[in-house]
Each structure stands twice: as structure tokens, then as C-alpha cells.
Amino acid sequence: NAESLQLRDKDFYEKAGIDVIHDSVYSIHTDKKKVTFSRKKHIDYDKLVIATGGVPRKPPIKGIEAKNVYFLKSAKDQGDIKKAAANVKKGIALVGSGFIGSECAAALKMKYKDQFDVHLVGMESEPLELALGKEVGAMVRSEHEKHGVQVHMNKGVKSIIEGPDGEAVGVKLSGNVTLDVDMVIVGTGSVPCTKFLERTETGIKLDKQGAIVTDPFLQTSHPDIYAAGDVASFPYWYTGQMTRVE
Ligand SMILES: Cc1cc2nc3c(=O)[nH]c(=O)nc-3n(C[C@H](O)[C@H](O)[C@H](O)COP(=O)(O)OP(=O)(O)OC[C@H]3O[C@@H](n4cnc5c(N)ncnc54)[C@H](O)[C@@H]3O)c2cc1C
């Protein structure tokens, strides 16, 4: 369960003098050095670190809102997916062949063996290619196939076919391929959580995807504000290319 995954318990924060506020940040006022919350409180800061991560990207695919289409981010998502997978008869399509798609395919195959089909769909030529390159990706594909995962690479999803009750009953891929499934898990990257920065003039530079642009030390375009984790786009030390972990 989620509690067992906590790195630190409540006592740790109390002993360390860290004030944990369970609330959502509504806006940041860099001129007054204030962070405001949805429940109208605010705190003052001298320096600020933004580490708001991202939420799963929902690609604009027809049928993406169908029942039985899942995204994986939280412990609750994981519980919902487990429950739904237990009722699958025909198969599951994993849309996106990055870490989430690839790991889900392996986990489902290990648990359910040949009870239903497991399809892994990706736009690149190999699974995990964007993160690990073609060569390692080809090894991952071969492992998947050895274990019975049906891998569909160089394929985009055209639409998710909905049944009479709005449930996903199939997935149409490019190249006229249709997968007969009764559950879809989408793992197509994440969108940075930076909406709260758009509510005021912060002077914090965002990239086209809404990620916070930083220098090599994770300092943003505002000298008192830093960004870290999945929300940050930083220059990769080796190439200098701007990089964001998705
Ligand atoms: C299924 C899954 C498996 C993964 N496996 C691995 C793995 O094996 N190895 C690995 O290295 N990485 C893995 N990752 C990625 C890893 O989880 C992320 O890289 C990491 O969690 C990023 O940390 P973060 O603190 O930047 O963002 P997050 O962990 O997303 O935390 C952001 C926090 O900010 C909060 N927040 C957002 N907006 C606001 C707001 N306006 N006000 C207040 N709070 C806000 C969110 O609620 C959240 O609590 C996995 C991710 C997933 C989804």
C-alpha cells in the first residue's frame, strides 16, 4: 500500500522542523515573495524551489475518454488498474512503449500469462528507444516477444473503439491494424504541472511544453527561484541539450 512506500514518516518532518502543508499552490507572487494556496493562506519565502512534477499526457486520440482507458501515476491508479485487469477477457493494449508501457506489459504477462493478450504499441522502431537507444530497445523487444507480449512498433494509435456502454473494446492502429482488447493503459509521457505559474507575472521562463527552464544549477530565470525534478528542463551536462525527465 501507499503508506508502506513513504520514505519518511510524520515524525521525521516534525523533528527536522519542516512544516508540511497539505494544500495546493494557487499562485506565486515574485514581487512580494509570496506563495498563495487554494484555501487563501499564503507563505513568504526568501528562496523558492518548485518541484511540482507532471501529470500523465492525454494524447488527442478519439475514444481516449472511454471507460477502461487508464493512466498510471498514483497509488490509486495502480489499484484501479489491478482491479480492472482482473476482469479482462480478450486483452490489454499498452499505448506507448516507454518505461510505463514496457513495465506494465512485463508485469501483466508475468501475472496473467496466456489468460489474455498483452499488446505493446509504440511509435518508435523499438520499445524504450527514446530512453535507451535502438540497440537496447531491440533487446527489450526480444525479451517481450519471448514472453508472449505482442509488440507493435512504428505504429500510431488512430482511435480507441468504444462499445455500446462507452467502454473500450478495441484499438485502431496505423496500417489498418485493429487490436481486440477490453482495457487500454496509456503511457505517453507527462505534462509539467505549471498552470499555477500562469496566474501571475512571475518572470519564470517556461518552455513550449510548460516545463520550467533552468540553468545547470537548476536556477530558473528568476534568481531566487529554483526548479527540480520532472517539472524542470535543464541542460544535460554532456551535450548541453535541454532535457526533461518524462
Ligand atoms: C508508474 C511509475 C513508475 C516510475 N518508476 C520509476 C523508476 O523506477 N525509477 C525512476 O527513477 N523514476 C520512476 N518514475 C518517475 C518518478 O516517479 C518521477 O521522476 C519522480 O516522481 C519525479 O519527482 P518530482 O518530485 O519531480 O514529481 P512528483 O513525484 O510528481 O511530485 C510532484 C508533487 O507536487 C505536487 N503538486 C503539483 N502541483 C502542485 C501544486 N500546484 N501545489 C502543490 N503541490 C503540487 C503533486 O501533487 C506531487 O505531490 C516512475 C513514475 C511512474 C508514474
The ligand as an ORCA input file, in Angstrom:
! r2SCAN-3c Opt
* xyz 0 1
  C       4.420      4.219    -12.571
  C       5.700      4.998    -12.447
  C       6.870      4.315    -12.229
  C       8.070      5.008    -12.121
  N       9.213      4.303    -11.907
  C      10.373      4.963    -11.775
  C      11.583      4.261    -11.506
  O      11.592      3.042    -11.383
  N      12.727      4.978    -11.386
  C      12.738      6.344    -11.508
  O      13.805      6.956    -11.373
  N      11.613      7.030    -11.761
  C      10.442      6.379    -11.897
  N       9.300      7.081    -12.161
  C       9.389      8.536    -12.324
  C       9.422      9.199    -10.961
  O       8.262      8.843    -10.246
  C       9.475     10.704    -11.164
  O      10.616     11.026    -11.920
  C       9.522     11.414     -9.819
  O       8.397     11.102     -9.043
  C       9.570     12.917    -10.030
  O       9.569     13.536     -8.784
  P       9.063     15.016     -8.642
  O       9.214     15.336     -7.199
  O       9.699     15.883     -9.651
  O       7.499     14.980     -9.041
  P       6.312     14.145     -8.405
  O       6.780     12.902     -7.757
  O       5.287     14.060     -9.494
  O       5.786     15.076     -7.234
  C       5.202     16.321     -7.511
  C       4.351     16.699     -6.318
  O       3.929     18.045     -6.472
  C       2.541     18.127     -6.179
  N       1.958     19.292     -6.865
  C       1.744     19.507     -8.190
  N       1.180     20.702     -8.398
  C       1.040     21.269     -7.177
  C       0.515     22.499     -6.713
  N       0.021     23.425     -7.544
  N       0.506     22.736     -5.381
  C       1.014     21.830     -4.504
  N       1.535     20.652     -4.876
  C       1.538     20.380     -6.196
  C       1.986     16.804     -6.674
  O       0.741     16.551     -6.060
  C       3.083     15.857     -6.204
  O       2.892     15.502     -4.863
  C       8.085      6.417    -12.247
  C       6.890      7.113    -12.460
  C       5.707      6.416    -12.561
  C       4.428      7.177    -12.802
*
